[in-house]
Amino acid sequence: MSKVGIIGVGQSKFVRTYPGSVRELAFEGFKEAMQDAQIGVDAIDATVVCSAPEYDKQRSPAGVIAEYLGLNPQPTFYAESLCASSSTGLKLAYSLVKSGLHDVVMVLGFQIMSQLSSAESQERMGRGADIQWESPFGTMMPAYYAMHAQAHMAKYGTTLEDLAAVRVKAATYGPLNEKGVFRKQITMEQFEETEGFVGGPVASPLRGGDCCANADGSSCIIVASEDKAKALSSKPIWIKGLGSASAPVNMAGRDQLHGLAVAQQSAQQAYKMAGVTAQDIDVAEVHDCFTIAEIMAYENLGFAKPGEGAALIRSKETYKEGRIPVNVDGGLLSKGHPIGATGGSQIRTVVLQLRGEAGEIQVKDPAIGLVHNIGGVGLYGHVTILGRD
């Protein structure tokens, strides 16, 4: 069967406050991807625009963006699955190409989080949960992941130092990523300063340094059929596996808190489709919205056995030189998290790694890469496997 390839990737800088409009921000990721693919807008058959609409003041942003980017009259679709919106968009684009409906499809994710105050943003995040039975009781994102951290600690003995080690790794690579928000290193000692931002409490056991921050940004991925990819690009990266799953919105409907079932299920699907195992992955991007999320991802993806994720970070096996490098672009913890753009940014990082174009964060000769993108508190899960061949 014919393959589907990625022929262009782009990303704006992720910033705390973007001074322009949604259309201008979208253009930044779009421009880089188009230059990367070396094509014009006439080559794009369809576009999937991705964001979480509760943060957008512009209604139907897909139409505004398509007009600004000169993509009319090609069809434009809109995808939303909270923090996993761009990965949902990639799966839709893959399906549109694989079905033969379109040959070249663009996935454009964006978010301007700074249009809302921090309190407004947190309230909207809380509404990603059940607005009748959970969010009215204060279960915002840090509180949800704090429950996961407590469960993991209770079951496996994970420590505060283990969580901090994830952020220290992220901050090791954050300064090397010119697209990221936080480009300062963080030390274990800063987590001991309970009056400071890094060590200050947020939702026990999570501290300021355990949490990613909102950001404004855009990302863009261009996918194409095998014939088009080979004709248009000298360096296509192939989509080898796609896995997706969902879970009950209410935490009471879940059978575990020490891991995310959607990640496990998505990974199994993606590995099967790609014909690989966790041991074949050379580089990975995982959804580290909180430090505990990265440790759970190690285990859910099969990089470590249940309960042994913390040992992986302690031994530095997920550093650039380690057995399975993870988030060597700084991850969400250092890049920031513009919800609709995050998945596309993760895809971009792995594509650059597989091309050997990642610069200072380049992993040695990777052939297969993985992206793990989670929407909400384990409500939606996507795992994407990419390969050079």
N, C-alpha and C positions, 0 to 999 in steps of 0.2 A: 504494500500500500504506500501511497505517496506520503512524504513527510511534510511537516509545517515548520518553517524556520523563522528565526528572529533576524531581521536585516538592519535594524536601527534601534538605538536606545538613546534616551536623553533625560536630563534632569535639571531643574533649576537649582539654585542654591536654596537650602532650607534655612529660613530666617525666622526670628521671633515676630517681626512685624513687617509685612510686605507693604510698600507704599502705594502700589498701583491697584488696578482692578483685577477681577477674576480672569478676564480675557487676556490681559497683559501677562499675568502669571502663567497661564496655560501656554502662551506663546514661547516662554523661555525653555520649557521642557521640549515642546514641539520643535523649535528651531534646532536644538542640538541633535535630536533624533533624525530630523530630515537631513541635516548636514552629515550625520554619521552614515545614513543610508545612501546619501548622494542621489536623492530622487526629488521630484517636484510634486506639488499637490495633485497634479493630474494622474499620478500613479496610485493614489489612495482611492480604493473602491468604497470603503465604509469606515466609520469611526465609532468606537465605543468610549464614551466619556464616563468617568468614575468619580464619585465623591459621596460624602454623607450629607444629604440635603439639609438636615436640621442646622448645619453650621453656615449655610449659604443664604445670603440676603437675596441673591438673584434666583428667582424661580426658573425652572427649566434651563439650567446653565448649559446643557449640551447644545441647545440651539444658538445661544449667544456665542459660545466658543467656536462652533462650526462656522458661523458667519464670519467671525473675526479672522479665523485662520484660512479663509478662502476655500472651505471644504464643501460648500453647496454646489450642485444639488445632490451630492452623494448622500446616502442614508446615514443618519446619526442615531445611535442607540445610547441608552443611559443605564448604568449598572450601579447598584448600591448594596453593599453588605458590610456596613460599618467600616472597621479598620482593614477589612480584606477586600475592599471594593475593586482595587486594581487587579488583584488575582482573579476575582470573578470576571472582570473585563477581559483578561487574557484568555480564560477558558471560553468565553463567548466568542472572542476573535478566532481562537483555534477552531471552534466548531463551525463558524461561518466559512472559514477557508477550507476546512476538511470536507465540508458538505459540498463544496464546489459553487456555493452562492457568490463568493467573492474571492479574488486572488490576493489582494493586499489590504490588510485591515490595521488601522491604528488604534491603540489603546492609550487614552490620555487621562491620567489621574491628577486631581488637584485638591487643594483645600486652603482656604484662608481662615485659619482659626482665630486670628487676632481681631476679626470683626466683632467678636463677643468678648465680654469680660471673663476672667477666670471662673467666677461664680456661675455665670451663664453657661459656660462651656461644660463645667462639671455637672450642672443640672441636666444638660442635654445628654451627656454621657450616661448619666443615671437612667435616663429614659430609654436607653438601649436595652434595659432590663424590663421586666414586667411592671407596667405603671400602676397596676392594681395591687399586686401582692408583694413587690420587693422595693422598687425605687422610692416609694413614699417613706420608707423606713431608713433612708440614708445610705443605701448600698450603692455608693459611687465606685468608680473603677479602682482606686487604691484600696478601698475596703474589701472588694471582691477578691483581688489578688492577695491581700493580706490573709484572707481565709485560706487560700490555696497554700500560702507560705506556712501558715500555722499547721495545716494538715500534713504537709510534707515534712516539717520538722518533727511533728508528733510520730509519724510513721517511720521515718528513716534517720532521724537525728541530725538533720541538716541544721547548720548554725548561721548566726548573723555574719560570721566571717566568710562563710561560703557565699552568701548573697553579695557581700561587699566585693569579693574576688571577681564576680562577674562584671561589676561596674569598673573596677580597676582595669580589667582587660579592655573593656569598651573605651575607656579613657586613654588607654595606651595607643589606640589606633585613631581615635577621634581627631587628634591634632594633625593627622596626615590626610584627612578628608576635607578638601577645600569646599565641598558642598554642604558640610554639616554645620549645625548650630553651635555645639559645645566643643571647643578645640583646646581644652585645657586638660592636663593630666590630673587624676584624682588618686590619692594614696589611701592605704588602709588606716593610717593615723587620722585622716579627716573624718572617718566614720566614728571615731571615738570622741569627737568633739560634739557633744549632744546639743550644744547651743548654736552650732553652725548649721548651714543649709544641708550639707552632705549628711551629717550625723543626726540632724534634728528629726523628731518623730513625725510621721504622717498618719499611718494606720498600722498599729503594731502587728507584726515586727518590722514593717517597712519604714525606711527613713527616706529623707529627701534624695539621697544618692541612689536609692533603689528604684526610683521612678523616672521614666522618660518624661519629656516635656512637650507640650503642644508646639507646633511650628506651622509656618506657611510655606507651601511649596507645590511643585508640579513635577510629574514624571511622564515619559512617553515611550511606548514600545511599539515597533512596527513589525508585524508578522506577515508572512507570505507563503504561498504554496511552494512546493519543491521546485517546480519549473521556474517560477518567478524569482524565488530566492537565489537560485543558481545563476539566473540571467542578470539579476540586479546587483548581487553582492559577491565579493570574493571571499567573504568571511562569515557566512551564515552560521548561527548557532541553532541547533535543532531542539524542538520540544519533544522530549522522549517519553515523559510520563506526567499525567495530571490526576490528582486525587482531591476529592471534595467531600465534606460531610457537614452535618449540622447536629445540634444538641438541644435539649429542652431549654427554654429561656430561663425558667425558674431553677435555682440551684437545688431546690428540694427534689427536682425531677432527675437529678444526676446520680450516678452510682459511685462516683469517686470525686474527691477534691484534691488529691495529691498529684493529679495529672489531668490532661485534657483529652477526652476520648476522641474529639474531632481530629486532633493531630495524629493520633494513632491510626484511626480509620483512613484518613487522607493519605498518610504515608504508605500504608499497606496497598492502597489502590495504585498510587503513583509508582511504587517499586514494581508491582506486578506488571503494569502497563509498559514500563521502561525495560523490564527484564533484568533488574539489578537488585542489589540489597544495600543495606545501610553501610556495609563494609566497602562498597564500591564508590562511595561519595568522597570526592577530593576536596570540596569546599562547600560551605553552606552559609546561608543567611536565614536566621530564625527571628521570630517576632518577640523581641526582648522588651516589651512595653514596661515590664518590671523585671528585676533581677531573677526572681523566682521563676518567671516565665521561660527564661533561657535554660535554667536547670531542668525544668519539666520537659522542655523541648528535646534536650539531649536524650532523655529517657523515652519519650513518646516516639521519637524518630528512630530509635534503635542504636544510637551512637553509644549509649551506655545502658546497662541493665537497670530496672527499676530500683531506685534508692542509691544508684552509683553515679548519678549526674554530678553531684558535688565533687566527687573524687576526680572527675574529668577536668573541672576547672582548677582544682587544687594542684593537679600535676601539670597544668598548662598545656594539656593535649589539644585544647581548642584555640591556642595561639597560632599565629601564622606559620610557625615552624613545627607545630604539633601534628599529631596523627590525623585529626579532623579539624582544620581551621574553621572557626565559626565567627561571623560578624567582624571580620577584620577591616571593615569600613567604619567601625564604631557602633554599628547597630542603631536601633531607635534611641538607645540610651544616650548616645553622643550626637547622632544626626538630628534628632528631633523626630516628631511624629505628626506630619500633616496627613490626616487620616486617609483621604482618597488617593494620595500620591505614594504612600508607603510601599505597597506591594510592587509598584512599578520601579521604585528606587532599588528594592531588593533584587528584582530581576536584572536591572541594569548592572548592578555590582557583579552578579554572577556571570553575566554575559561578558563583561570586560575581563573577568578572571579567566574565563575559558579561551578568550582571544589572546591572552597574554598581554593585555593593555592596562593593567591595574596599577602600574607605577610602583610607588613605595610599599603598597600593601599586596603586591602580587605574590600569590602562592606558587610554589614550584610545580610547573607543568600539570595543571589540573585538566582532566578530560571529562569529568562528570560533576555537575554542581546541583545543589538542591536549594529551593526556597520554601520556607514555612511561614505562612501568613495567616494570622488569626483575626477574626472579626468579633468584637465584643469580648465578653469573658468566656471564651470557648464556645460561643454560639455558632460561629461559622469557622470552618477550617479548610485551608487549601495547602497542598504540597505540590510543587512543580519541580520536575527534574529536567535539566538541560544537559546537552552533550555537544562535543565538537563534531562527532561523526553521526 
